[in-house]
Amino acid sequence: MMKEVSFFTYDNFMPHGMCYAWQADVLWTSVISDLVTALAYYSVTAAVIIFVKKRTDLPYPWFFILAGSVIFLACGTTHLLSAVVIWEPIYGVSAVAKAITAISSLATGVAIWYVLPFFLAFPSPALLEKKNIALLQSLINLEAIQRQLELSSAELEQAKEQAEQKSTELFQLSQTLETKVQQRTHALESSNDLLSKEVADHKQARKQLQQLRNYLRNIIDSMPSTLIGVDLDGMVTQWNTEAAKASGVSAKNAQGRSLPQVFPRFVSVMEGVRQSIQSRRQVSYPKQPHQRGGETRYEDVTIYPLVANGIEGVVIRLDDVTEQVRMEETMIQSEKMLSVGGLAAGMAHEINNPLAGMMQTANVMKNRLSGLQIEANQKAAQAAGTDMAAIHAFMEARGILRMATAINESGRRLADIVDNMLNFARKGDASFSSQNLAELLDKTVELATTDYDLKKQYDFKNIEIIRDYAEDLPLVPCEPAKIQQVLLNILRNGAQAMQQAGVLQPCFTLRTQHQPDKSDQGWVCIEVEDNGPGMDETTRKRVFEPFFTTKPVGVGTGLGLSVSYFIITENHHGEMRVTSEPGRGSRFIIRLPLGNREMR
Amino acid sequence: MNGAGKTLLLVDDELFFRQSSAAFFKDNSWFTLPADSGEQAWDLLEQVSIDASIVDIRMGGMDGNRFIQEVCSRKLTLAFVICTGSLEYKIPVDLMLLSSVPRR
C-alpha cells in the first residue's frame, strides 16, 4: 500500500484513543480535561483581549497580546486538538498548533525578561491598596478642603466685597494720608530746615561765644592793670597776665588758691576784700608803696564787689601809678618853683636896691672908719681932735669893723638868695649848644675838687669817683653852665652828706646812658649816686622844694636842688628825680631830651 | 677910681644907695651931684657941667634909658655907667647905637 503520504494525511495514523485502549475512564478524563482547559484558555484569551482593548494605558500592550492571546489561544487550541486526536488522528494539525504554541511561548519566555524590570517596579497591589487608601484619604481630605474652599470662597467673595469697599476707603484714606504725609513731610522739611539753620546758628553762636570769650580774655590780659578775681572764700578765680607778671605766679598755679598765699603782698588787702564783700561797695587803697627792683613803686588798689544775684566775690584791680605819682610830684615842684620865680622877678628889684644901699653904706662906713689914707678921713679926724690911728684902734677894740663885715656878709647871702630865686623866673635867652656830657661831668668834678667855697665842710679829694659812661653817647643840646650848676649842686650836697654821716669810703658813681625812644631821638640819662646816708621818704619828697634844707641854718639856702630841678625841667624840658633809702645812698637821675622839644 | 675933682652925676631913686654912692665917690676925690630922678638930673645938667654919670635904669618918671638918650641927643658928651638892680636888664639897641665905649 504505498499511498501518497503528506503531513496532513492522517490515514496512516491511529486515533489516539487507541493509546488509551479506549478505556473509557482514562479517555474521557483526558478528553474532558483538555476541553475544559481549552475553554479556559480561550476565556483567558478573550479576557486579555478585552483587557488590552479597554486598558489603553497599558505599557507593552504587544506583550499582553503575545502572552495572553497568542499563548492562551495556542495552548487552548493545542488542548482542543488533544481532545480531537483521540478520535481523529490529525497529528499534523496538532503539531502545527504545538509549534505555534512553542514559538509564541518562546517569544513570551524571551520577552518576559525584557519587560520584567518594568513589572518588578510595578507596585504590588497591597502597596497600591495602601496608596489607594492614602489617596482615598487625601481625596476625602481634598473633598473636605474643597468644601471648605467653597465655603471660604463664598466668604472670600463676601470678604472681597468688603475688601473692595475697604479698599476704596483705604484708597481715600491713603489719599488723605498721602496729603497728610505730604503736609507733614513739608512741615518736617521746613522744620528740618529750621533745625539745620538752628544748628548752624548754634554753631555760629558757639563760635562767636568762643571768639567773644577769647576776645574778653584778650582784653583782660591786655589790660595794663593787674586784675584778680577772688571768690567769697578768698580763693583766686581770675588771674590776668599782669597779675602773673606782678606776682611771678602763673594763672594756672594761682587758680583756686587763696590770695595771700599766691600774692603775699595782698595780706593787707584782704581786710578790704572782706569789707567790700560785706558792704558791697568799692574799696580803694590809693598809692600803695611797695618795693620792686630796689625802688619804691606805687599802685592804686581798688576792690570791686561782684554782685549778680547775690555777692559772688570781688575783683581786685592793681594799677601801677608810679609814673603818675612822680608826675604829680613833679607838677607840685614845678608849681612851687614857678610861683617862687614869679615872686622873685617882682621882688628882686625891690630887694636888690635897698640891699645895695645897705651893703654899699656898710662898705663906705668901713672905709671911712678905717681908711687911713683917705684925705677926708684925716681932715675929719683932725677936726675932731683925734687922728685916724686912734679911731682905727677904737674901731678894732669895739669890733665895729667886724660888724660892718657882718652886715656885708649877711647882705651877700641875701643877694645870693635873690639871685637864686631869680633862676626860677623863666628867661628867654637860653644859649643852648651841643655838649658832650661825659666831658661836662668830668669838668664839674674837677671844679668841685677845687671848691673851697663852703668852708671846708668836705674834702672832695677823699671821694672816690667811679665813672660808668656810655660809649656812644650822643651830644646833648643844653646850656652847659646851667647843667654844670646842677651837677655841682648834687655833688656838693652828696659830699656834704657823706662827710656829715662819716662815711669811711665816700664814693660817687657817675653814669651816662642813651635811652632811645620811638617818637624822637630819645633821651640822655645822667645818674649821680653817692653812698651817703640816704634819706627817708618824707625828705626825698621835699628835696626839690624851694627853701627846704636839712643843713644847719646859714649853711644852705634850700634853693640849690630846687634851682637844679628848675633848670632841668623848665629850662631843658628834661626830667629830674631822686631815689633813695635811709642808709643806702641817694641817686639823682637827670634825663635830657635829645630832640628839639618846644624849647623857648 | 680917683676922680681928681671931676663932677659925677648920681641918678638913683634909692636914697641910701645914692647917699652911700656919693660918699664913696667923694672919698675918692669926685665931686658928686646926687639926683633922685631923671627930671632932677636933667635940671642939674642945665646948670652944671658934668663929666660922668651913674644912672639907675628903673625909676619913676623919666627912666635911665630915656635920660641917656636925651643927653646924647643934646650932643652932651658924658660917660655913663648904668646901674640897675634888675638881673634881666639889657642895654636897648638904640642906646647901644649911641655908645662909643665898650660895654662892660
Interface residues (C-beta under 8 A of the other chain):
Chain A: A345 A348 H349 I351 N352 N353 P354 L355 A356 G357 M358 Q360 T361 N363 V364 N367 R368 G371 I374 E375 A376 N377 D419 L422 A425 K427
Chain B: E14 L15 F16 F17 R18 Q19 S20 S21 A23 F24 K26 D27 S29 R58 T84 G85 S86 L87 E88
